Amino acid sequence: MHNFSELVVRSTAFSLGALQEAESKVLEQLQTSGSTILVKNLQMIQLQKAIIAIGIFSLFESILQDGLACENGFKEAKKIISQSNNDLINRFEIFISAINVLKHGKGRSYEALVAKSTSLPFRIKLPREDFFDEGDMSEVSTLIEVNNAFVLDCAKLIEEVSKEIGKSHSGFFS
């Protein structure tokens, strides 16, 4: 099998393409019908994007733990990349926090992201906000706006982190 880091962007783009195709069909059907099932299908598509983002990060953590022979893959990866690439470590920490917020809701990661909300590469639902876009019937209840760009950014970040780790750990193949 090819390395996870080589497949993750391709796999993510493929999945997002299939979801985009499904969304286009549903939106076309909504032009002539206001069926509840169509609205649920739009929400399912949005939910699937969150599942993809959480899934690729969770799988990456497992691969890090195995490849770096450690108990905490993200902690070890941050230690390795912090020696050479501050921008990458900052982005990695932000996305780890975002995935934690998607998985666990409000807590330390959420509070840390809220404090940085104006400089994040994605939207976070701030305290006392109920929606990202009021009236968007496809929106699901997440504290992070999980759109195509967010999911692709997750995949590309995993690829970058893997390459950076590979520079100093030649035996690491994600």
C-alpha atoms as an extended CHARMM CRD file, in Angstrom:
* protein
*
       174  EXT
         1         1  MET       CA              0.0000000000        0.0000000000        0.0000000000  PROA      1               0.0000000000
         2         2  HSD       CA              1.1460000000        3.5390000000       -0.6900000000  PROA      2               0.0000000000
         3         3  ASN       CA              1.8720000000        5.8430000000        2.2280000000  PROA      3               0.0000000000
         4         4  PHE       CA             -1.1220000000        7.3770000000        3.9930000000  PROA      4               0.0000000000
         5         5  SER       CA              0.2800000000       10.8760000000        3.4330000000  PROA      5               0.0000000000
         6         6  GLU       CA              0.3350000000       10.2190000000       -0.3260000000  PROA      6               0.0000000000
         7         7  LEU       CA             -3.2410000000        8.9650000000       -0.3730000000  PROA      7               0.0000000000
         8         8  VAL       CA             -4.9450000000       11.3230000000        2.0640000000  PROA      8               0.0000000000
         9         9  VAL       CA             -5.2520000000       14.3410000000       -0.2550000000  PROA      9               0.0000000000
        10        10  ARG       CA             -6.3730000000       12.1910000000       -3.2120000000  PROA      10              0.0000000000
        11        11  SER       CA             -8.8750000000       10.3130000000       -1.0700000000  PROA      11              0.0000000000
        12        12  THR       CA            -10.2380000000       13.5040000000        0.4520000000  PROA      12              0.0000000000
        13        13  ALA       CA            -10.5870000000       15.2470000000       -2.9200000000  PROA      13              0.0000000000
        14        14  PHE       CA            -12.3450000000       12.1640000000       -4.3230000000  PROA      14              0.0000000000
        15        15  SER       CA            -14.7810000000       12.0210000000       -1.3950000000  PROA      15              0.0000000000
        16        16  LEU       CA            -15.4950000000       15.7380000000       -1.5680000000  PROA      16              0.0000000000
        17        17  GLY       CA            -16.1140000000       15.4400000000       -5.3150000000  PROA      17              0.0000000000
        18        18  ALA       CA            -18.6450000000       12.6670000000       -4.7500000000  PROA      18              0.0000000000
        19        19  LEU       CA            -20.3360000000       14.7140000000       -2.0240000000  PROA      19              0.0000000000
        20        20  GLN       CA            -20.4100000000       17.7840000000       -4.3110000000  PROA      20              0.0000000000
        21        21  GLU       CA            -22.0680000000       15.7330000000       -7.0310000000  PROA      21              0.0000000000
        22        22  ALA       CA            -24.6770000000       14.4360000000       -4.5770000000  PROA      22              0.0000000000
        23        23  GLU       CA            -25.2550000000       17.9610000000       -3.2420000000  PROA      23              0.0000000000
        24        24  SER       CA            -25.7930000000       19.3240000000       -6.7590000000  PROA      24              0.0000000000
        25        25  LYS       CA            -28.4320000000       16.6700000000       -7.4260000000  PROA      25              0.0000000000
        26        26  VAL       CA            -30.2220000000       17.4280000000       -4.1640000000  PROA      26              0.0000000000
        27        27  LEU       CA            -30.1610000000       21.1800000000       -4.8220000000  PROA      27              0.0000000000
        28        28  GLU       CA            -31.5910000000       20.5700000000       -8.2840000000  PROA      28              0.0000000000
        29        29  GLN       CA            -34.4080000000       18.4910000000       -6.7610000000  PROA      29              0.0000000000
        30        30  LEU       CA            -35.0790000000       21.2230000000       -4.2020000000  PROA      30              0.0000000000
        31        31  GLN       CA            -35.9960000000       23.5600000000       -7.0700000000  PROA      31              0.0000000000
        32        32  THR       CA            -39.2470000000       21.6400000000       -7.4820000000  PROA      32              0.0000000000
        33        33  SER       CA            -39.7830000000       20.0840000000       -4.0510000000  PROA      33              0.0000000000
        34        34  GLY       CA            -39.3460000000       21.1740000000       -0.4470000000  PROA      34              0.0000000000
        35        35  SER       CA            -39.2230000000       17.6010000000        0.8040000000  PROA      35              0.0000000000
        36        36  THR       CA            -37.8320000000       17.0130000000        4.2800000000  PROA      36              0.0000000000
        37        37  ILE       CA            -35.7580000000       14.1120000000        2.9790000000  PROA      37              0.0000000000
        38        38  LEU       CA            -33.9230000000       16.4800000000        0.6200000000  PROA      38              0.0000000000
        39        39  VAL       CA            -33.0680000000       18.8170000000        3.4960000000  PROA      39              0.0000000000
        40        40  LYS       CA            -31.8910000000       15.8470000000        5.5460000000  PROA      40              0.0000000000
        41        41  ASN       CA            -29.7250000000       14.7610000000        2.6120000000  PROA      41              0.0000000000
        42        42  LEU       CA            -28.0580000000       18.1990000000        2.5150000000  PROA      42              0.0000000000
        43        43  GLN       CA            -27.3970000000       17.9630000000        6.2460000000  PROA      43              0.0000000000
        44        44  MET       CA            -26.0460000000       14.4210000000        5.8330000000  PROA      44              0.0000000000
        45        45  ILE       CA            -23.5720000000       15.7140000000        3.2450000000  PROA      45              0.0000000000
        46        46  GLN       CA            -22.3650000000       18.4020000000        5.6570000000  PROA      46              0.0000000000
        47        47  LEU       CA            -22.1120000000       15.8690000000        8.4750000000  PROA      47              0.0000000000
        48        48  GLN       CA            -20.0860000000       13.5450000000        6.2340000000  PROA      48              0.0000000000
        49        49  LYS       CA            -17.5010000000       16.3100000000        5.7470000000  PROA      49              0.0000000000
        50        50  ALA       CA            -17.0180000000       16.5420000000        9.5220000000  PROA      50              0.0000000000
        51        51  ILE       CA            -16.7220000000       12.7560000000        9.7180000000  PROA      51              0.0000000000
        52        52  ILE       CA            -14.0340000000       12.7900000000        7.0140000000  PROA      52              0.0000000000
        53        53  ALA       CA            -12.0070000000       15.4910000000        8.7870000000  PROA      53              0.0000000000
        54        54  ILE       CA            -12.2070000000       13.7460000000       12.1630000000  PROA      54              0.0000000000
        55        55  GLY       CA            -11.4580000000       10.3920000000       10.5710000000  PROA      55              0.0000000000
        56        56  ILE       CA             -8.3360000000       11.3960000000        8.6790000000  PROA      56              0.0000000000
        57        57  PHE       CA             -6.8930000000       13.1120000000       11.7490000000  PROA      57              0.0000000000
        58        58  SER       CA             -7.6840000000       10.1230000000       13.9710000000  PROA      58              0.0000000000
        59        59  LEU       CA             -6.1210000000        7.7160000000       11.5030000000  PROA      59              0.0000000000
        60        60  PHE       CA             -3.0790000000        9.9940000000       11.1600000000  PROA      60              0.0000000000
        61        61  GLU       CA             -2.6150000000        9.9900000000       14.9280000000  PROA      61              0.0000000000
        62        62  SER       CA             -2.6140000000        6.1930000000       14.9030000000  PROA      62              0.0000000000
        63        63  ILE       CA             -0.0650000000        6.1470000000       12.0810000000  PROA      63              0.0000000000
        64        64  LEU       CA              2.1280000000        8.6230000000       13.9790000000  PROA      64              0.0000000000
        65        65  GLN       CA              2.0010000000        6.5060000000       17.1260000000  PROA      65              0.0000000000
        66        66  ASP       CA              2.9890000000        3.4170000000       15.1910000000  PROA      66              0.0000000000
        67        67  GLY       CA              5.5790000000        5.0700000000       12.9410000000  PROA      67              0.0000000000
        68        68  LEU       CA              7.2250000000        7.0430000000       15.7290000000  PROA      68              0.0000000000
        69        69  ALA       CA              6.8460000000        4.2560000000       18.3210000000  PROA      69              0.0000000000
        70        70  CYS       CA              5.1900000000        6.5190000000       20.8790000000  PROA      70              0.0000000000
        71        71  GLU       CA              1.9960000000        6.7750000000       22.9340000000  PROA      71              0.0000000000
        72        72  ASN       CA              1.0010000000       10.2860000000       21.8390000000  PROA      72              0.0000000000
        73        73  GLY       CA              1.5200000000       10.7030000000       18.1060000000  PROA      73              0.0000000000
        74        74  PHE       CA              0.5060000000       14.3470000000       17.9110000000  PROA      74              0.0000000000
        75        75  LYS       CA              2.7300000000       15.3350000000       20.8330000000  PROA      75              0.0000000000
        76        76  GLU       CA              5.7210000000       13.5570000000       19.2860000000  PROA      76              0.0000000000
        77        77  ALA       CA              5.0260000000       15.0220000000       15.8400000000  PROA      77              0.0000000000
        78        78  LYS       CA              4.8150000000       18.5410000000       17.2950000000  PROA      78              0.0000000000
        79        79  LYS       CA              8.1130000000       17.9970000000       19.0860000000  PROA      79              0.0000000000
        80        80  ILE       CA              9.7850000000       16.9390000000       15.8440000000  PROA      80              0.0000000000
        81        81  ILE       CA              8.4240000000       19.6900000000       13.5990000000  PROA      81              0.0000000000
        82        82  SER       CA              8.8570000000       22.4430000000       16.1840000000  PROA      82              0.0000000000
        83        83  GLN       CA             12.6120000000       22.1260000000       15.7050000000  PROA      83              0.0000000000
        84        84  SER       CA             12.4360000000       23.4560000000       12.1620000000  PROA      84              0.0000000000
        85        85  ASN       CA              9.0820000000       24.8780000000       11.1040000000  PROA      85              0.0000000000
        86        86  ASN       CA              7.1900000000       27.2850000000       13.3800000000  PROA      86              0.0000000000
        87        87  ASP       CA              4.4640000000       28.0690000000       10.8270000000  PROA      87              0.0000000000
        88        88  LEU       CA              3.7180000000       24.3870000000       10.3370000000  PROA      88              0.0000000000
        89        89  ILE       CA              3.6030000000       23.6670000000       14.0810000000  PROA      89              0.0000000000
        90        90  ASN       CA              1.1950000000       26.5850000000       14.6030000000  PROA      90              0.0000000000
        91        91  ARG       CA             -1.1480000000       25.4060000000       11.8440000000  PROA      91              0.0000000000
        92        92  PHE       CA             -0.9350000000       21.8100000000       13.0980000000  PROA      92              0.0000000000
        93        93  GLU       CA             -1.8780000000       22.8820000000       16.6340000000  PROA      93              0.0000000000
        94        94  ILE       CA             -4.8040000000       24.9650000000       15.3380000000  PROA      94              0.0000000000
        95        95  PHE       CA             -6.2090000000       22.0720000000       13.3140000000  PROA      95              0.0000000000
        96        96  ILE       CA             -5.6800000000       19.5750000000       16.1380000000  PROA      96              0.0000000000
        97        97  SER       CA             -7.7100000000       21.9460000000       18.3120000000  PROA      97              0.0000000000
        98        98  ALA       CA            -10.3930000000       22.2320000000       15.6270000000  PROA      98              0.0000000000
        99        99  ILE       CA            -10.6850000000       18.4560000000       15.3680000000  PROA      99              0.0000000000
       100       100  ASN       CA            -10.9010000000       18.2430000000       19.1730000000  PROA      100             0.0000000000
       101       101  VAL       CA            -13.7340000000       20.7800000000       19.1020000000  PROA      101             0.0000000000
       102       102  LEU       CA            -15.5460000000       18.7470000000       16.4480000000  PROA      102             0.0000000000
       103       103  LYS       CA            -15.1430000000       15.6010000000       18.5440000000  PROA      103             0.0000000000
       104       104  HSD       CA            -15.7430000000       16.9660000000       22.0440000000  PROA      104             0.0000000000
       105       105  GLY       CA            -17.4920000000       20.3360000000       21.7540000000  PROA      105             0.0000000000
       106       106  LYS       CA            -16.7390000000       23.1820000000       24.1240000000  PROA      106             0.0000000000
       107       107  GLY       CA            -13.6630000000       22.9340000000       26.3300000000  PROA      107             0.0000000000
       108       108  ARG       CA            -10.0130000000       24.0230000000       26.3530000000  PROA      108             0.0000000000
       109       109  SER       CA             -9.5530000000       23.6340000000       22.5970000000  PROA      109             0.0000000000
       110       110  TYR       CA            -12.7100000000       25.6200000000       21.9020000000  PROA      110             0.0000000000
       111       111  GLU       CA            -11.6820000000       28.4230000000       24.2450000000  PROA      111             0.0000000000
       112       112  ALA       CA             -8.1990000000       28.5800000000       22.6830000000  PROA      112             0.0000000000
       113       113  LEU       CA             -9.7000000000       28.8450000000       19.1920000000  PROA      113             0.0000000000
       114       114  VAL       CA            -12.2520000000       31.4670000000       20.2350000000  PROA      114             0.0000000000
       115       115  ALA       CA             -9.3680000000       33.6000000000       21.5280000000  PROA      115             0.0000000000
       116       116  LYS       CA             -7.7860000000       33.3900000000       18.0370000000  PROA      116             0.0000000000
       117       117  SER       CA            -11.0580000000       33.5270000000       16.0850000000  PROA      117             0.0000000000
       118       118  THR       CA            -10.1370000000       36.5260000000       13.9380000000  PROA      118             0.0000000000
       119       119  SER       CA             -6.9540000000       34.8910000000       12.6360000000  PROA      119             0.0000000000
       120       120  LEU       CA             -8.1440000000       31.3160000000       12.0370000000  PROA      120             0.0000000000
       121       121  PRO       CA             -8.1630000000       29.8420000000        8.5170000000  PROA      121             0.0000000000
       122       122  PHE       CA            -11.7280000000       28.5980000000        9.1760000000  PROA      122             0.0000000000
       123       123  ARG       CA            -14.8380000000       29.8140000000       10.9910000000  PROA      123             0.0000000000
       124       124  ILE       CA            -15.6700000000       28.9210000000       14.5610000000  PROA      124             0.0000000000
       125       125  LYS       CA            -19.0920000000       29.4460000000       16.0980000000  PROA      125             0.0000000000
       126       126  LEU       CA            -18.5410000000       32.0180000000       18.8210000000  PROA      126             0.0000000000
       127       127  PRO       CA            -20.3520000000       31.9830000000       22.1630000000  PROA      127             0.0000000000
       128       128  ARG       CA            -23.9590000000       33.1340000000       21.7760000000  PROA      128             0.0000000000
       129       129  GLU       CA            -23.9370000000       32.3760000000       18.0280000000  PROA      129             0.0000000000
       130       130  ASP       CA            -26.5380000000       29.8270000000       16.9640000000  PROA      130             0.0000000000
       131       131  PHE       CA            -25.7030000000       29.5400000000       13.2590000000  PROA      131             0.0000000000
       132       132  PHE       CA            -22.8940000000       30.1680000000       10.8190000000  PROA      132             0.0000000000
       133       133  ASP       CA            -25.4140000000       31.2500000000        8.1820000000  PROA      133             0.0000000000
       134       134  GLU       CA            -28.9670000000       31.6750000000        9.4300000000  PROA      134             0.0000000000
       135       135  GLY       CA            -31.3850000000       30.1680000000        6.9600000000  PROA      135             0.0000000000
       136       136  ASP       CA            -28.8640000000       27.6450000000        5.5810000000  PROA      136             0.0000000000
       137       137  MET       CA            -30.9080000000       24.4720000000        5.7050000000  PROA      137             0.0000000000
       138       138  SER       CA            -27.8340000000       22.2820000000        5.1480000000  PROA      138             0.0000000000
       139       139  GLU       CA            -26.0930000000       23.4740000000        8.3200000000  PROA      139             0.0000000000
       140       140  VAL       CA            -25.4760000000       20.8880000000       11.0120000000  PROA      140             0.0000000000
       141       141  SER       CA            -24.7320000000       21.5900000000       14.6400000000  PROA      141             0.0000000000
       142       142  THR       CA            -20.9470000000       21.8910000000       14.8360000000  PROA      142             0.0000000000
       143       143  LEU       CA            -18.8110000000       24.5490000000       16.4550000000  PROA      143             0.0000000000
       144       144  ILE       CA            -16.4030000000       24.5460000000       13.4910000000  PROA      144             0.0000000000
       145       145  GLU       CA            -17.6450000000       25.3070000000        9.9850000000  PROA      145             0.0000000000
       146       146  VAL       CA            -16.6520000000       22.2020000000        8.0740000000  PROA      146             0.0000000000
       147       147  ASN       CA            -16.7000000000       23.0560000000        4.3880000000  PROA      147             0.0000000000
       148       148  ASN       CA            -14.6690000000       21.6660000000        1.4880000000  PROA      148             0.0000000000
       149       149  ALA       CA            -11.7790000000       24.0430000000        2.1450000000  PROA      149             0.0000000000
       150       150  PHE       CA            -11.5210000000       22.9740000000        5.7930000000  PROA      150             0.0000000000
       151       151  VAL       CA            -11.4930000000       19.2720000000        4.9160000000  PROA      151             0.0000000000
       152       152  LEU       CA             -8.8950000000       19.7280000000        2.1550000000  PROA      152             0.0000000000
       153       153  ASP       CA             -6.7710000000       21.8840000000        4.4680000000  PROA      153             0.0000000000
       154       154  CYS       CA             -6.8070000000       19.0290000000        6.9920000000  PROA      154             0.0000000000
       155       155  ALA       CA             -5.5870000000       16.5660000000        4.3630000000  PROA      155             0.0000000000
       156       156  LYS       CA             -2.8990000000       18.8990000000        2.9920000000  PROA      156             0.0000000000
       157       157  LEU       CA             -1.6720000000       19.6410000000        6.5070000000  PROA      157             0.0000000000
       158       158  ILE       CA             -1.2970000000       15.9280000000        7.2340000000  PROA      158             0.0000000000
       159       159  GLU       CA              0.7190000000       15.6080000000        4.0360000000  PROA      159             0.0000000000
       160       160  GLU       CA              2.9640000000       18.5420000000        5.0420000000  PROA      160             0.0000000000
       161       161  VAL       CA              3.5000000000       17.2620000000        8.5790000000  PROA      161             0.0000000000
       162       162  SER       CA              4.3890000000       13.8160000000        7.2390000000  PROA      162             0.0000000000
       163       163  LYS       CA              6.9630000000       15.2840000000        4.8480000000  PROA      163             0.0000000000
       164       164  GLU       CA              8.5020000000       17.3680000000        7.6120000000  PROA      164             0.0000000000
       165       165  ILE       CA              8.7820000000       14.3760000000        9.9290000000  PROA      165             0.0000000000
       166       166  GLY       CA             10.3000000000       12.3590000000        7.0830000000  PROA      166             0.0000000000
       167       167  LYS       CA             13.1500000000       14.8820000000        6.7930000000  PROA      167             0.0000000000
       168       168  SER       CA             14.4920000000       13.9880000000       10.2290000000  PROA      168             0.0000000000
       169       169  HSD       CA             13.1300000000       10.4520000000       10.5610000000  PROA      169             0.0000000000
       170       170  SER       CA             14.0220000000        8.6660000000        7.3580000000  PROA      170             0.0000000000
       171       171  GLY       CA             12.3140000000        5.4690000000        8.5280000000  PROA      171             0.0000000000
       172       172  PHE       CA              8.9810000000        7.2130000000        9.0350000000  PROA      172             0.0000000000
       173       173  PHE       CA              6.4940000000        6.3700000000        6.3240000000  PROA      173             0.0000000000
       174       174  SER       CA              2.9750000000        7.5810000000        6.9490000000  PROA      174             0.0000000000
